[in-house]
């Protein structure tokens, strides 16, 4: 999509997601849910991704997804650490 034709990065993002719908439809249900989860991560960081208009929109989508996944991984690591600490404390008693 031509950048000048897009009114905003969100418009470009939604067009890119629409372009991937045939791929999404070919996935099994679990794959479709994972695809939707990733696209929602891209949507959630659209403001940051649209900050630099010179970036390729797909690169912004990938980076948004990666940042979102990294945040999710960090949250999971913190939960695992907390559970390990609880487990260690309860086994000490």
VENRAUR-V689975 format. One record per helix or strand of 3 or more residues. SS is the DSSP state (H for helix, E for strand). FROM is the first residue (numbers start at 1). TO is the last residue. If there is no record, write none. Layout:
ss/from/to
SS/FROM/TO
SS/FROM/TO
//
This chain:
ss/from/to
H/3/5
H/9/19
H/21/26
H/29/44
H/46/49
H/57/92
//
